[in-house]
Amino acid sequence: MLALTDEQAAAIRAHGEADYPYECCGLLLGVFEDDGRKTTREVFPISNAREESAKRNRFLITPSELMRGERYARSKGLDVIGFYHSHPDHPAVPSSYDLEHALPVYSYIIVSVIQGRAGELLAWEMEADRSRFNPELLVKGEENACR
Ligand SMILES: [Zn+2]
């Protein structure tokens, strides 16, 4: 279960629209709760490091960008709890490429951006044996949770 505020969802949608027709990507920073729920505290946009020709259907987060995000998260007492990216003109469903490059534990948000407008936003969680993605329940986070 992943908690996301309306504000955070809007930020992900806006990033997807801004980077259209390319894929956008970023980190979800927050807290792994004791009951297994993840609570998003901040959305951390990252620029897609893929070369021009592949950006439409691939995203890449370089290790240095990931480290920058992790350092920032730690400075705020947060963890990287997941990743988000957009699917320009495709449904918000993980691709086989996404499966190959994902890790269990994290949440994966995908937002579908059709002709420049963000649509469906879904969360996915990888099966522990890495065989497939399962839909993850998205719940509304608290807008004024303490940071
Ligand atoms: Zn994807």
Backbone and ligand atoms as CSV (ligand in chain L), in Angstrom:
chain,resi,resn,atom,element,x,y,z
A,1,MET,N,N,0.841,-1.190,0.000
A,1,MET,CA,C,0.000,0.000,0.000
A,1,MET,C,C,0.878,1.243,0.000
A,2,LEU,N,N,0.560,2.148,-0.892
A,2,LEU,CA,C,1.359,3.367,-1.038
A,2,LEU,C,C,0.464,4.575,-0.818
A,3,ALA,N,N,0.885,5.439,0.092
A,3,ALA,CA,C,0.131,6.666,0.334
A,3,ALA,C,C,0.750,7.814,-0.451
A,4,LEU,N,N,-0.105,8.504,-1.171
A,4,LEU,CA,C,0.323,9.602,-2.041
A,4,LEU,C,C,-0.697,10.727,-1.885
A,5,THR,N,N,-0.229,11.946,-1.703
A,5,THR,CA,C,-1.190,13.043,-1.594
A,5,THR,C,C,-1.609,13.498,-2.991
A,6,ASP,N,N,-2.727,14.220,-3.052
A,6,ASP,CA,C,-3.189,14.771,-4.333
A,6,ASP,C,C,-2.127,15.680,-4.937
A,7,GLU,N,N,-1.459,16.415,-4.048
A,7,GLU,CA,C,-0.413,17.342,-4.476
A,7,GLU,C,C,0.747,16.583,-5.142
A,8,GLN,N,N,1.141,15.460,-4.514
A,8,GLN,CA,C,2.239,14.661,-5.078
A,8,GLN,C,C,1.832,14.030,-6.407
A,9,ALA,N,N,0.599,13.533,-6.474
A,9,ALA,CA,C,0.114,12.944,-7.730
A,9,ALA,C,C,0.088,14.011,-8.821
A,10,ALA,N,N,-0.310,15.224,-8.452
A,10,ALA,CA,C,-0.363,16.316,-9.433
A,10,ALA,C,C,1.039,16.663,-9.923
A,11,ALA,N,N,2.026,16.588,-9.027
A,11,ALA,CA,C,3.413,16.895,-9.414
A,11,ALA,C,C,3.928,15.847,-10.406
A,12,ILE,N,N,3.589,14.587,-10.180
A,12,ILE,CA,C,4.015,13.523,-11.095
A,12,ILE,C,C,3.346,13.704,-12.453
A,13,ARG,N,N,2.051,14.002,-12.432
A,13,ARG,CA,C,1.326,14.237,-13.695
A,13,ARG,C,C,1.918,15.417,-14.463
A,14,ALA,N,N,2.224,16.491,-13.726
A,14,ALA,CA,C,2.769,17.692,-14.374
A,14,ALA,C,C,4.134,17.391,-14.991
A,15,HIS,N,N,4.945,16.595,-14.294
A,15,HIS,CA,C,6.265,16.230,-14.823
A,15,HIS,C,C,6.099,15.408,-16.104
A,16,GLY,N,N,5.161,14.477,-16.088
A,16,GLY,CA,C,4.906,13.654,-17.268
A,16,GLY,C,C,4.467,14.485,-18.458
A,17,GLU,N,N,3.640,15.484,-18.195
A,17,GLU,CA,C,3.172,16.353,-19.282
A,17,GLU,C,C,4.303,17.249,-19.786
A,18,ALA,N,N,5.134,17.737,-18.868
A,18,ALA,CA,C,6.224,18.639,-19.256
A,18,ALA,C,C,7.251,17.914,-20.130
A,19,ASP,N,N,7.499,16.646,-19.849
A,19,ASP,CA,C,8.535,15.908,-20.584
A,19,ASP,C,C,7.993,15.190,-21.817
A,20,TYR,N,N,6.687,15.194,-22.006
A,20,TYR,CA,C,6.092,14.561,-23.182
A,20,TYR,C,C,6.717,15.121,-24.446
A,21,PRO,N,N,7.043,14.381,-25.509
A,21,PRO,CA,C,6.720,12.955,-25.700
A,21,PRO,C,C,7.761,11.997,-25.112
A,22,TYR,N,N,8.625,12.510,-24.231
A,22,TYR,CA,C,9.609,11.629,-23.616
A,22,TYR,C,C,9.081,11.108,-22.292
A,23,GLU,N,N,9.713,10.052,-21.824
A,23,GLU,CA,C,9.375,9.544,-20.496
A,23,GLU,C,C,10.026,10.440,-19.449
A,24,CYS,N,N,9.291,10.719,-18.405
A,24,CYS,CA,C,9.878,11.413,-17.260
A,24,CYS,C,C,10.148,10.368,-16.182
A,25,CYS,N,N,10.972,10.713,-15.218
A,25,CYS,CA,C,11.201,9.780,-14.121
A,25,CYS,C,C,11.584,10.541,-12.864
A,26,GLY,N,N,11.472,9.865,-11.761
A,26,GLY,CA,C,11.819,10.489,-10.493
A,26,GLY,C,C,11.707,9.506,-9.347
A,27,LEU,N,N,12.038,9.988,-8.168
A,27,LEU,CA,C,12.030,9.146,-6.973
A,27,LEU,C,C,10.844,9.509,-6.087
A,28,LEU,N,N,10.394,8.515,-5.344
A,28,LEU,CA,C,9.414,8.741,-4.287
A,28,LEU,C,C,10.179,8.652,-2.971
A,29,LEU,N,N,10.172,9.730,-2.216
A,29,LEU,CA,C,10.873,9.742,-0.937
A,29,LEU,C,C,9.852,9.690,0.180
A,30,GLY,N,N,10.137,8.882,1.170
A,30,GLY,CA,C,9.171,8.776,2.251
A,30,GLY,C,C,9.609,7.797,3.310
A,31,VAL,N,N,8.631,7.083,3.825
A,31,VAL,CA,C,8.853,6.237,4.996
A,31,VAL,C,C,8.266,4.848,4.754
A,32,PHE,N,N,9.046,3.828,5.081
A,32,PHE,CA,C,8.514,2.464,5.147
A,32,PHE,C,C,7.889,2.296,6.532
A,33,GLU,N,N,6.571,2.190,6.592
A,33,GLU,CA,C,5.911,2.062,7.894
A,33,GLU,C,C,6.029,0.620,8.396
A,34,ASP,N,N,5.836,0.444,9.708
A,34,ASP,CA,C,5.958,-0.894,10.304
A,34,ASP,C,C,4.928,-1.877,9.756
A,35,ASP,N,N,3.760,-1.375,9.362
A,35,ASP,CA,C,2.702,-2.270,8.878
A,35,ASP,C,C,2.844,-2.591,7.388
A,36,GLY,N,N,3.970,-2.191,6.779
A,36,GLY,CA,C,4.194,-2.523,5.379
A,36,GLY,C,C,3.771,-1.423,4.419
A,37,ARG,N,N,3.001,-0.480,4.934
A,37,ARG,CA,C,2.585,0.635,4.091
A,37,ARG,C,C,3.779,1.554,3.819
A,38,LYS,N,N,3.756,2.193,2.684
A,38,LYS,CA,C,4.770,3.208,2.386
A,38,LYS,C,C,4.068,4.550,2.296
A,39,THR,N,N,4.655,5.536,2.919
A,39,THR,CA,C,4.079,6.874,2.888
A,39,THR,C,C,5.015,7.811,2.140
A,40,THR,N,N,4.500,8.381,1.066
A,40,THR,CA,C,5.297,9.327,0.293
A,40,THR,C,C,5.305,10.674,0.997
A,41,ARG,N,N,6.504,11.221,1.176
A,41,ARG,CA,C,6.606,12.564,1.762
A,41,ARG,C,C,6.993,13.591,0.701
A,42,GLU,N,N,7.796,13.148,-0.267
A,42,GLU,CA,C,8.216,14.081,-1.309
A,42,GLU,C,C,8.427,13.356,-2.622
A,43,VAL,N,N,8.132,14.072,-3.683
A,43,VAL,CA,C,8.403,13.585,-5.024
A,43,VAL,C,C,9.677,14.277,-5.490
A,44,PHE,N,N,10.619,13.505,-6.010
A,44,PHE,CA,C,11.949,14.024,-6.352
A,44,PHE,C,C,12.208,13.802,-7.845
A,45,PRO,N,N,11.960,14.817,-8.671
A,45,PRO,CA,C,12.119,14.632,-10.128
A,45,PRO,C,C,13.589,14.456,-10.508
A,46,ILE,N,N,13.812,13.634,-11.499
A,46,ILE,CA,C,15.162,13.376,-12.003
A,46,ILE,C,C,15.090,13.506,-13.512
A,47,SER,N,N,16.162,14.044,-14.123
A,47,SER,CA,C,16.078,14.151,-15.576
A,47,SER,C,C,16.451,12.819,-16.212
A,48,ASN,N,N,15.693,12.471,-17.214
A,48,ASN,CA,C,15.872,11.196,-17.914
A,48,ASN,C,C,17.213,11.207,-18.636
A,49,ALA,N,N,18.095,10.284,-18.259
A,49,ALA,CA,C,19.453,10.271,-18.815
A,49,ALA,C,C,19.557,9.471,-20.115
A,50,ARG,N,N,18.438,8.961,-20.576
A,50,ARG,CA,C,18.469,8.208,-21.837
A,50,ARG,C,C,18.836,9.107,-23.009
A,51,GLU,N,N,19.493,8.542,-23.983
A,51,GLU,CA,C,19.805,9.286,-25.196
A,51,GLU,C,C,18.501,9.615,-25.922
A,52,GLU,N,N,18.559,10.699,-26.680
A,52,GLU,CA,C,17.393,11.237,-27.379
A,52,GLU,C,C,16.515,10.169,-28.053
A,53,SER,N,N,17.144,9.247,-28.774
A,53,SER,CA,C,16.382,8.307,-29.582
A,53,SER,C,C,15.596,7.296,-28.752
A,54,ALA,N,N,15.978,7.109,-27.503
A,54,ALA,CA,C,15.331,6.082,-26.684
A,54,ALA,C,C,14.420,6.648,-25.603
A,55,LYS,N,N,14.407,7.976,-25.472
A,55,LYS,CA,C,13.671,8.596,-24.361
A,55,LYS,C,C,12.160,8.421,-24.431
A,56,ARG,N,N,11.664,8.111,-25.633
A,56,ARG,CA,C,10.217,8.000,-25.767
A,56,ARG,C,C,9.663,6.774,-25.067
A,57,ASN,N,N,10.495,5.758,-24.928
A,57,ASN,CA,C,9.965,4.557,-24.287
A,57,ASN,C,C,10.935,3.931,-23.287
A,58,ARG,N,N,11.907,4.718,-22.826
A,58,ARG,CA,C,12.825,4.220,-21.817
A,58,ARG,C,C,13.150,5.358,-20.862
A,59,PHE,N,N,13.438,4.995,-19.654
A,59,PHE,CA,C,13.999,6.020,-18.793
A,59,PHE,C,C,15.195,5.422,-18.093
A,60,LEU,N,N,16.090,6.301,-17.689
A,60,LEU,CA,C,17.313,5.860,-17.037
A,60,LEU,C,C,17.642,6.833,-15.918
A,61,ILE,N,N,17.860,6.287,-14.762
A,61,ILE,CA,C,18.317,7.093,-13.643
A,61,ILE,C,C,19.775,6.709,-13.410
A,62,THR,N,N,20.664,7.660,-13.584
A,62,THR,CA,C,22.079,7.324,-13.416
A,62,THR,C,C,22.376,7.101,-11.934
A,63,PRO,N,N,23.420,6.308,-11.645
A,63,PRO,CA,C,23.782,6.081,-10.241
A,63,PRO,C,C,24.061,7.384,-9.504
A,64,SER,N,N,24.660,8.369,-10.193
A,64,SER,CA,C,24.959,9.620,-9.479
A,64,SER,C,C,23.682,10.378,-9.141
A,65,GLU,N,N,22.688,10.325,-10.045
A,65,GLU,CA,C,21.404,10.970,-9.739
A,65,GLU,C,C,20.695,10.258,-8.596
A,66,LEU,N,N,20.775,8.915,-8.612
A,66,LEU,CA,C,20.152,8.149,-7.533
A,66,LEU,C,C,20.814,8.490,-6.198
A,67,MET,N,N,22.139,8.608,-6.219
A,67,MET,CA,C,22.850,8.947,-4.985
A,67,MET,C,C,22.496,10.338,-4.496
A,68,ARG,N,N,22.322,11.251,-5.461
A,68,ARG,CA,C,21.918,12.607,-5.083
A,68,ARG,C,C,20.557,12.566,-4.373
A,69,GLY,N,N,19.649,11.759,-4.925
A,69,GLY,CA,C,18.331,11.619,-4.315
A,69,GLY,C,C,18.398,10.966,-2.943
A,70,GLU,N,N,19.253,9.941,-2.839
A,70,GLU,CA,C,19.377,9.241,-1.555
A,70,GLU,C,C,19.975,10.147,-0.480
A,71,ARG,N,N,20.966,10.942,-0.895
A,71,ARG,CA,C,21.577,11.870,0.068
A,71,ARG,C,C,20.564,12.900,0.543
A,72,TYR,N,N,19.788,13.404,-0.424
A,72,TYR,CA,C,18.772,14.392,-0.069
A,72,TYR,C,C,17.741,13.766,0.877
A,73,ALA,N,N,17.325,12.527,0.549
A,73,ALA,CA,C,16.340,11.843,1.390
A,73,ALA,C,C,16.866,11.695,2.821
A,74,ARG,N,N,18.109,11.245,2.930
A,74,ARG,CA,C,18.693,11.050,4.271
A,74,ARG,C,C,18.760,12.350,5.043
A,75,SER,N,N,19.062,13.437,4.324
A,75,SER,CA,C,19.155,14.729,5.013
A,75,SER,C,C,17.816,15.135,5.610
A,76,LYS,N,N,16.751,14.550,5.084
A,76,LYS,CA,C,15.410,14.857,5.595
A,76,LYS,C,C,14.866,13.734,6.467
A,77,GLY,N,N,15.701,12.725,6.727
A,77,GLY,CA,C,15.248,11.589,7.531
A,77,GLY,C,C,14.302,10.676,6.773
A,78,LEU,N,N,14.419,10.651,5.446
A,78,LEU,CA,C,13.522,9.831,4.621
A,78,LEU,C,C,14.303,8.746,3.884
A,79,ASP,N,N,13.577,7.823,3.293
A,79,ASP,CA,C,14.167,6.793,2.444
A,79,ASP,C,C,13.634,6.931,1.025
A,80,VAL,N,N,14.355,6.361,0.068
A,80,VAL,CA,C,13.783,6.178,-1.263
A,80,VAL,C,C,12.830,4.999,-1.143
A,81,ILE,N,N,11.544,5.244,-1.359
A,81,ILE,CA,C,10.554,4.165,-1.213
A,81,ILE,C,C,10.029,3.698,-2.568
A,82,GLY,N,N,10.412,4.412,-3.622
A,82,GLY,CA,C,9.931,3.976,-4.926
A,82,GLY,C,C,10.364,4.921,-6.030
A,83,PHE,N,N,9.831,4.643,-7.195
A,83,PHE,CA,C,10.191,5.373,-8.403
A,83,PHE,C,C,8.912,5.693,-9.168
A,84,TYR,N,N,8.972,6.749,-9.949
A,84,TYR,CA,C,7.848,6.981,-10.859
A,84,TYR,C,C,8.392,7.244,-12.247
A,85,HIS,N,N,7.595,6.937,-13.249
A,85,HIS,CA,C,7.923,7.336,-14.610
A,85,HIS,C,C,6.647,7.404,-15.424
A,86,SER,N,N,6.773,7.999,-16.605
A,86,SER,CA,C,5.585,8.165,-17.443
A,86,SER,C,C,5.660,7.217,-18.638
A,87,HIS,N,N,4.500,6.920,-19.172
A,87,HIS,CA,C,4.395,6.159,-20.416
A,87,HIS,C,C,3.700,7.032,-21.450
A,88,PRO,N,N,4.495,7.708,-22.291
A,88,PRO,CA,C,3.871,8.552,-23.316
A,88,PRO,C,C,3.081,7.705,-24.323
A,89,ASP,N,N,1.819,8.019,-24.459
A,89,ASP,CA,C,0.924,7.340,-25.406
A,89,ASP,C,C,0.859,5.830,-25.197
A,90,HIS,N,N,1.007,5.421,-23.960
A,90,HIS,CA,C,0.841,4.008,-23.599
A,90,HIS,C,C,0.146,3.923,-22.241
A,91,PRO,N,N,-0.485,2.776,-21.987
A,91,PRO,CA,C,-1.164,2.624,-20.693
A,91,PRO,C,C,-0.179,2.613,-19.519
A,92,ALA,N,N,-0.711,2.825,-18.325
A,92,ALA,CA,C,0.106,2.900,-17.109
A,92,ALA,C,C,0.410,1.510,-16.561
A,93,VAL,N,N,0.860,0.654,-17.447
A,93,VAL,CA,C,1.114,-0.744,-17.107
A,93,VAL,C,C,2.605,-1.023,-17.349
A,94,PRO,N,N,3.275,-1.717,-16.418
A,94,PRO,CA,C,4.717,-1.938,-16.581
A,94,PRO,C,C,5.043,-2.738,-17.838
A,95,SER,N,N,6.131,-2.377,-18.488
A,95,SER,CA,C,6.611,-3.111,-19.654
A,95,SER,C,C,7.562,-4.217,-19.185
A,96,SER,N,N,7.959,-5.080,-20.109
A,96,SER,CA,C,8.924,-6.114,-19.730
A,96,SER,C,C,10.265,-5.472,-19.373
A,97,TYR,N,N,10.564,-4.348,-20.021
A,97,TYR,CA,C,11.781,-3.600,-19.666
A,97,TYR,C,C,11.696,-3.130,-18.211
A,98,ASP,N,N,10.525,-2.621,-17.837
A,98,ASP,CA,C,10.339,-2.171,-16.451
A,98,ASP,C,C,10.568,-3.322,-15.481
A,99,LEU,N,N,10.068,-4.482,-15.832
A,99,LEU,CA,C,10.206,-5.650,-14.957
A,99,LEU,C,C,11.679,-6.024,-14.782
A,100,GLU,N,N,12.404,-5.988,-15.892
A,100,GLU,CA,C,13.829,-6.356,-15.833
A,100,GLU,C,C,14.638,-5.390,-14.978
A,101,HIS,N,N,14.178,-4.136,-14.897
A,101,HIS,CA,C,14.985,-3.128,-14.216
A,101,HIS,C,C,14.433,-2.721,-12.857
A,102,ALA,N,N,13.458,-3.470,-12.375
A,102,ALA,CA,C,12.864,-3.112,-11.088
A,102,ALA,C,C,13.435,-3.981,-9.971
A,103,LEU,N,N,13.153,-3.587,-8.760
A,103,LEU,CA,C,13.561,-4.350,-7.586
A,103,LEU,C,C,12.369,-4.508,-6.663
A,104,PRO,N,N,12.303,-5.649,-5.972
A,104,PRO,CA,C,11.227,-5.797,-4.991
A,104,PRO,C,C,11.365,-4.714,-3.918
A,105,VAL,N,N,10.415,-4.597,-3.074
A,105,VAL,CA,C,10.389,-3.646,-1.955
A,105,VAL,C,C,9.866,-2.277,-2.387
A,106,TYR,N,N,10.391,-1.759,-3.510
A,106,TYR,CA,C,10.008,-0.418,-3.921
A,106,TYR,C,C,8.619,-0.393,-4.555
A,107,SER,N,N,8.046,0.799,-4.551
A,107,SER,CA,C,6.805,1.049,-5.292
A,107,SER,C,C,7.158,1.679,-6.624
A,108,TYR,N,N,6.392,1.317,-7.638
A,108,TYR,CA,C,6.603,1.882,-8.968
A,108,TYR,C,C,5.317,2.543,-9.429
A,109,ILE,N,N,5.365,3.851,-9.567
A,109,ILE,CA,C,4.204,4.572,-10.090
A,109,ILE,C,C,4.428,4.807,-11.577
A,110,ILE,N,N,3.406,4.522,-12.341
A,110,ILE,CA,C,3.452,4.823,-13.776
A,110,ILE,C,C,2.267,5.722,-14.095
A,111,VAL,N,N,2.545,6.801,-14.816
A,111,VAL,CA,C,1.464,7.676,-15.270
A,111,VAL,C,C,1.420,7.627,-16.791
A,112,SER,N,N,0.233,7.404,-17.294
A,112,SER,CA,C,0.018,7.392,-18.728
A,112,SER,C,C,-0.184,8.829,-19.201
A,113,VAL,N,N,0.556,9.225,-20.243
A,113,VAL,CA,C,0.401,10.579,-20.796
A,113,VAL,C,C,0.009,10.429,-22.259
A,114,ILE,N,N,-1.259,10.716,-22.526
A,114,ILE,CA,C,-1.783,10.527,-23.873
A,114,ILE,C,C,-1.861,11.874,-24.582
A,115,GLN,N,N,-1.157,11.997,-25.680
A,115,GLN,CA,C,-1.112,13.242,-26.459
A,115,GLN,C,C,-0.861,14.460,-25.575
A,116,GLY,N,N,0.084,14.295,-24.658
A,116,GLY,CA,C,0.498,15.423,-23.835
A,116,GLY,C,C,-0.313,15.644,-22.567
A,117,ARG,N,N,-1.372,14.838,-22.378
A,117,ARG,CA,C,-2.188,15.029,-21.179
A,117,ARG,C,C,-2.107,13.804,-20.280
A,118,ALA,N,N,-1.767,14.039,-19.018
A,118,ALA,CA,C,-1.625,12.941,-18.069
A,118,ALA,C,C,-2.978,12.320,-17.769
A,119,GLY,N,N,-3.027,11.006,-17.785
A,119,GLY,CA,C,-4.263,10.297,-17.490
A,119,GLY,C,C,-4.085,9.393,-16.294
A,120,GLU,N,N,-4.277,8.114,-16.535
A,120,GLU,CA,C,-4.262,7.140,-15.464
A,120,GLU,C,C,-2.907,7.097,-14.742
A,121,LEU,N,N,-2.967,7.026,-13.426
A,121,LEU,CA,C,-1.763,6.926,-12.595
A,121,LEU,C,C,-1.946,5.702,-11.699
A,122,LEU,N,N,-1.057,4.724,-11.876
A,122,LEU,CA,C,-1.193,3.472,-11.128
A,122,LEU,C,C,0.097,3.147,-10.401
A,123,ALA,N,N,-0.040,2.407,-9.306
A,123,ALA,CA,C,1.139,1.974,-8.542
A,123,ALA,C,C,1.296,0.464,-8.677
A,124,TRP,N,N,2.550,0.026,-8.760
A,124,TRP,CA,C,2.875,-1.382,-8.943
A,124,TRP,C,C,3.959,-1.790,-7.970
A,125,GLU,N,N,3.894,-3.054,-7.619
A,125,GLU,CA,C,4.861,-3.605,-6.686
A,125,GLU,C,C,5.327,-4.929,-7.260
A,126,MET,N,N,6.606,-5.175,-7.171
A,126,MET,CA,C,7.126,-6.389,-7.772
A,126,MET,C,C,6.930,-7.600,-6.868
A,127,GLU,N,N,6.585,-8.716,-7.498
A,127,GLU,CA,C,6.517,-9.985,-6.780
A,127,GLU,C,C,7.918,-10.290,-6.231
A,128,ALA,N,N,7.987,-10.904,-5.049
A,128,ALA,CA,C,9.287,-11.116,-4.399
A,128,ALA,C,C,10.260,-11.909,-5.270
A,129,ASP,N,N,9.740,-12.825,-6.088
A,129,ASP,CA,C,10.636,-13.612,-6.953
A,129,ASP,C,C,10.917,-12.911,-8.289
A,130,ARG,N,N,10.508,-11.672,-8.414
A,130,ARG,CA,C,10.767,-10.823,-9.576
A,130,ARG,C,C,10.087,-11.322,-10.848
A,131,SER,N,N,9.086,-12.185,-10.717
A,131,SER,CA,C,8.446,-12.757,-11.904
A,131,SER,C,C,7.458,-11.803,-12.557
A,132,ARG,N,N,6.870,-10.908,-11.761
A,132,ARG,CA,C,5.861,-10.024,-12.337
A,132,ARG,C,C,5.576,-8.861,-11.391
A,133,PHE,N,N,4.827,-7.901,-11.924
A,133,PHE,CA,C,4.340,-6.800,-11.115
A,133,PHE,C,C,2.917,-7.085,-10.663
A,134,ASN,N,N,2.600,-6.682,-9.462
A,134,ASN,CA,C,1.224,-6.728,-8.977
A,134,ASN,C,C,0.756,-5.295,-8.756
A,135,PRO,N,N,-0.528,-5.054,-8.992
A,135,PRO,CA,C,-1.041,-3.714,-8.693
A,135,PRO,C,C,-0.870,-3.427,-7.196
A,136,GLU,N,N,-0.487,-2.218,-6.876
A,136,GLU,CA,C,-0.358,-1.821,-5.480
A,136,GLU,C,C,-1.457,-0.818,-5.162
A,137,LEU,N,N,-2.061,-1.010,-4.011
A,137,LEU,CA,C,-3.146,-0.114,-3.618
A,137,LEU,C,C,-2.590,1.282,-3.337
A,138,LEU,N,N,-3.186,2.274,-3.988
A,138,LEU,CA,C,-2.801,3.673,-3.776
A,138,LEU,C,C,-3.828,4.310,-2.861
A,139,VAL,N,N,-3.377,4.869,-1.770
A,139,VAL,CA,C,-4.308,5.561,-0.885
A,139,VAL,C,C,-3.897,7.021,-0.769
A,140,LYS,N,N,-4.865,7.830,-0.398
A,140,LYS,CA,C,-4.613,9.259,-0.327
A,140,LYS,C,C,-3.815,9.590,0.931
A,141,GLY,N,N,-2.663,10.223,0.737
A,141,GLY,CA,C,-1.852,10.623,1.880
A,141,GLY,C,C,-2.412,11.868,2.544
A,142,GLU,N,N,-1.896,12.143,3.720
A,142,GLU,CA,C,-2.332,13.342,4.430
A,142,GLU,C,C,-1.525,14.529,3.939
A,143,GLU,N,N,-2.246,15.587,3.571
A,143,GLU,CA,C,-1.573,16.753,3.003
A,143,GLU,C,C,-0.658,17.440,4.006
A,144,ASN,N,N,-1.027,17.369,5.269
A,144,ASN,CA,C,-0.246,18.138,6.241
A,144,ASN,C,C,0.520,17.245,7.208
A,145,ALA,N,N,0.911,16.067,6.732
A,145,ALA,CA,C,1.729,15.197,7.573
A,145,ALA,C,C,3.033,15.916,7.903
A,146,CYS,N,N,3.542,15.701,9.100
A,146,CYS,CA,C,4.764,16.416,9.478
A,146,CYS,C,C,5.944,15.851,8.698
A,147,ARG,N,N,6.857,16.726,8.340
A,147,ARG,CA,C,7.976,16.310,7.495
A,147,ARG,C,C,9.254,16.227,8.287
L,1,ZN,ZN,ZN,7.778,1.869,-18.145
